[in-house]
Amino acid sequence: MDMAAELTPDMLQKLFALRDRIDAAAHGQKGAIVGEFCALHGTHIGTVHRWLKDHAGRKTNRKRRADAGTTRIDDTTLTFIAGAKREAFRANGKDTMPLGVAMNVAAANGLEVPVSKSRVATLLRQRRMDAATVMAARNHIELRSLYPNHVHEIDPSLCLIYYIGGRQMCMRAEEFYKNKLDKIAKVKLKVWRYTRYEHASGVFDVRYFESAGESQHCLFEFLLYTWSKQPNRLSYGVPKILLWDKGSANTSHAIKHLLDALGVDHRTHAAGHAWVKGGVEQANNLVETQFESRLRFEPVESVEELNAAAERWARDYNANAIEHVDCRLRRASGEPMVRDDLWQTILRHPGALVEMPERKVCQWFLRGQEATRQVRDLQITFVHPEIGKTATYKLAAWAELLGRNVTVRVAPVLLRNGLLRVEIDRMGDEPLIVEVEPERDFDAYGRCESSPVIGEEYSRAKQTADEAIARKLEQAAYGEGVTADDADALRAKQVTPFAHMNGGRGVVAHSHLGQCDLPERILPPPQTLETPQIAAARKARVEVQPLSVEELARQLKKLVEADGGEWSVDRYRWLSQRYPDGAQPDQVKDIAAELAAPRAGHPLQIVRAN
């Protein structure tokens, strides 16, 4: 029925008649009468009730509920949930902690959450404590894979977390925005997140590495980790197809050589077609919002602890085992699906589960071509293909690692406006990977000189009502009487919010994960990967230089004395006679055990020190 028909005399008469029938009907029959009218005239029930009220003058006389405006969840819990979400906001307004995660953290810390997520969202809106975030939708073409381990997607990204002196720090947007690269440069070892997404099942895996930038070494370690079987993860195995972008580490000769040997069809998406690997982008967003948001409230002290926490979270998320958080997939079919359940369908596809070879076999293929440059006056020159002429790159920021005429390995990074990746050797440690911009005679960022300079010019707008609510949440996080400036100062000092909870122990945000029981699963026996390259690698022999008698004696002396024994001239004489040409490094422990064996009459039996 169109709107013009509402006001016709005929329809008004029918509405008056309907009103009288409803008023005369017994309790329980009124709904059926209205439904019959809707079916007869093709109208919606809400429209009919509105017509009855606006045109027929019918009043329902419904009484307001006695408990209207009340709720079973207390203000302390609501304030904590809203405060937790507020502390997870970025300066650009992005909400990195979903409501379900905030409710899960609240429940894990003894706060009762007896209502649904939608009800909590309604209550937050009613109290003006919500944060509406409009996310731009991205159009893309949905692609399909045939079975688990058919297609994997891998993507590295810079994590907001880094570590200095065993303390977790966060790159706050106020200090580390894109045009303040000198701030980021001071964080020499950043934390990089590598994410692997299994396209058929949606199962994902994440690993963190401490490095100055994306590197071939980190990528190799991640491939070895994510495709090998791990104790806290169901999915593993070498895929048939790998999708990723054109990062220099991905397309390096050494990595491509390794993938060819594994029989992996590796493909990079075309420029402007990042949606091809949209699954791993979504996985990165889940890691950031569902896991990394928890670290603000329960910091970890190292990348090792970060990886352990990430393993526990990914284990539970892929199994849909996190309270208050629906971890299931919802695709075009509309049916919610658990990621681990989908991956286990690999049982139906013989040969799909391919075992990753051992480390020493993979390392055999990890070699590539490199260019070298000699450092003079803490700078090098290089002809970058995107610049087309000789450019100067200064390395003064890493002067403590460089000396006169030191040689470094370099590789140009494509699509980065002349960026150069430099690998600097470090004594007793892995090489340091840095990314350096070429020297330019003009402002590389194109900023206007009239713009205010951060840290030199500062002004504050008047406080709004919404800012007052934000202050309330900040006080809930840091204590009564905390001002906006106090809260900013506490954040700048990386003070943990809600530190007063749980008797001063702080918030439990992720350490409670990984403890629930998961279903027992059956996997097929893995298929041994055999390619001509791997067969050749296994047969390859690597010569190892033997230890001299002097070096062998030094190592044996340390082992003997560490075991409480004493080293003597007789033992050195025996070693010289027994191994005149030295011995292989892997024989040292066996020789030490032979010296330590307590045998009657043994002239070299170790004498224990008192």
Helices and strands as residue ranges (DSSP letters): G 3-7, H 9-24, H 30-41, H 45-54, H 75-87, H 99-108, H 117-126, E 151-164, E 167-170, H 181-186, E 190-198, E 204-211, H 216-227, E 241-244, H 253-262, E 265-268, G 274-277, H 278-286, I 287-292, H 293-295, H 303-318, E 329-330, E 336-337, H 339-343, G 344-348, H 359-365, E 371-374, E 379-383, E 390-394, G 396-401, E 407-412, E 420-426, E 429-436, H 465-478, H 484-492, H 501-504, H 532-539, H 549-562, H 569-578, G 585-587, H 588-596
